[in-house]
Amino acid sequence: MIAKEIESKISGGSLIRKMFDEGTRLKKIYGDDKVFDFSIGNPDLEPPKEVKDALIELANADIPGMHGYMANAGYPETRKAIADKLSKESGLSIGIDSICMTCGAASGMNNILRAIMEPEDEIILLAPFFLEYLNYISNVKGVPVIVNTDPDTFLPIMSEIEKAITPKTKAIIINSPNNPSGAIYPKEVLIELNALLKKQDHVIHVISDEPYIDLAYDGMTVPSSLACFDNLIVCFSWSKSLSLPGERIGYTCVSPNHKDFELLTQALVLCNRILGAVNAPALMQRVVAKALNAKVDVPNYERRRNLLYNIITEAGFTCTKPQGALYLFMKTPIEDTKFCEVCAKYNVLVVPGSAFKREGYVRLAFCVSEKTILGSKDAFEAIAKELGLKA
Ligand SMILES: Cc1ncc(COP(=O)(O)O)c(C=O)c1O
């Protein structure tokens, strides 16, 4: 016997995973180059040179105890380097105590939720959102409250958020650049949201999930959340910035302006330990400290975003151009799961918006080869024609 909740999650499966399995099946029948799989957001670029250089240097360094346990929050040198970088970006004075090294954003988010949520506490999610949040929230017996964003810009609508706030609201999760919409929240929006939350008569934590912060296009930079929110906890990872998703490395950062700073920083370190991560990987903590200003080849992602965006819009589909992250979130002319079925007939695999709690759209991950993107043009035109978008 296993826990009922987990058993039901197993039988529910993941829509993204199902699309991936379908892709594998189709590739066996038609060959790799005849299947256009846009379903999985797995960063496909290699890490930048600084990562390899750091790994080689560290392998030769003979540092005693290099692979040993350390304080649960991580190495002080790494935390200091991160705190200094964030201080420069935000204009705040961020100290080492704000930073706890984590096993990626997923682990950071679980630490945060465990640290702040009581059973039955509510947490506001802005749809569309990364569906794993629901699993993390159910880990702490919290209650997700879903609020839609604007259907074209995917920016938060303050009046809708205000309506969703109750005495049980413990936190709101924001994610900019957003998976799946690619929206970047402008500074004014962050400031407005902070004002709305501070007007309430209890603390509402802002959890800013920022794994895509370095993937911004068209010369945009992502506004610093630390500069805009007070009761803020940042959740960051190098999965996308340095293409290291398998290495499980990230951090949480509590704003020095947070009302519960002292207790919260201690709570996050405790949760890192008691949820089983214990500490973030030792070697990777040293690597990221040496590669703090490096990034993957962002112009490469931007080029592929442009290629895929042009293909789908020229075929007749409607899509807001994403400003960041790795996805296009395209409107569907018919119900989204039916649209996915039509796409699959043409060997095109995409994920329905319902997998992000926003129906009427599909997500296309553009972290796939240029060959796949260019090869999909005829298929998108044929799909548009079948659905009557083009004569
Ligand atoms: C919005 C968002 N948050 C968190 C994560 C988890 O990232 P990590 O690999 O750092 O755990 C992802 C991964 O795709 C994501 O898209």
The ligand as a MOL file (V3000), in Angstrom:
LIG
                    3D

  0  0  0     0  0            999 V3000
M  V30 BEGIN CTAB
M  V30 COUNTS 16 16 0 0 0
M  V30 BEGIN ATOM
M  V30 1 C 8.9540 28.1410 -13.5510 0
M  V30 2 C 9.8720 27.0620 -13.0740 0
M  V30 3 N 10.1580 26.9960 -11.7780 0
M  V30 4 C 10.9750 26.0490 -11.2870 0
M  V30 5 C 11.5380 25.1040 -12.1180 0
M  V30 6 C 12.4190 24.0700 -11.5210 0
M  V30 7 O 13.7420 24.3240 -11.8600 0
M  V30 8 P 14.9800 23.5800 -11.1870 0
M  V30 9 O 15.5930 22.7410 -12.2470 0
M  V30 10 O 15.8970 24.6700 -10.7920 0
M  V30 11 O 14.4920 22.8190 -10.0430 0
M  V30 12 C 11.2530 25.1250 -13.4890 0
M  V30 13 C 11.8050 24.1110 -14.3900 0
M  V30 14 O 11.5520 24.0260 -15.5400 0
M  V30 15 C 10.3960 26.1330 -13.9830 0
M  V30 16 O 10.0620 26.2060 -15.2710 0
M  V30 END ATOM
M  V30 BEGIN BOND
M  V30 1 1 1 2
M  V30 2 1 2 3
M  V30 3 2 2 15
M  V30 4 2 3 4
M  V30 5 1 4 5
M  V30 6 1 5 6
M  V30 7 2 5 12
M  V30 8 1 6 7
M  V30 9 1 7 8
M  V30 10 2 8 9
M  V30 11 1 8 10
M  V30 12 1 8 11
M  V30 13 1 12 13
M  V30 14 1 12 15
M  V30 15 2 13 14
M  V30 16 1 15 16
M  V30 END BOND
M  V30 END CTAB
M  END
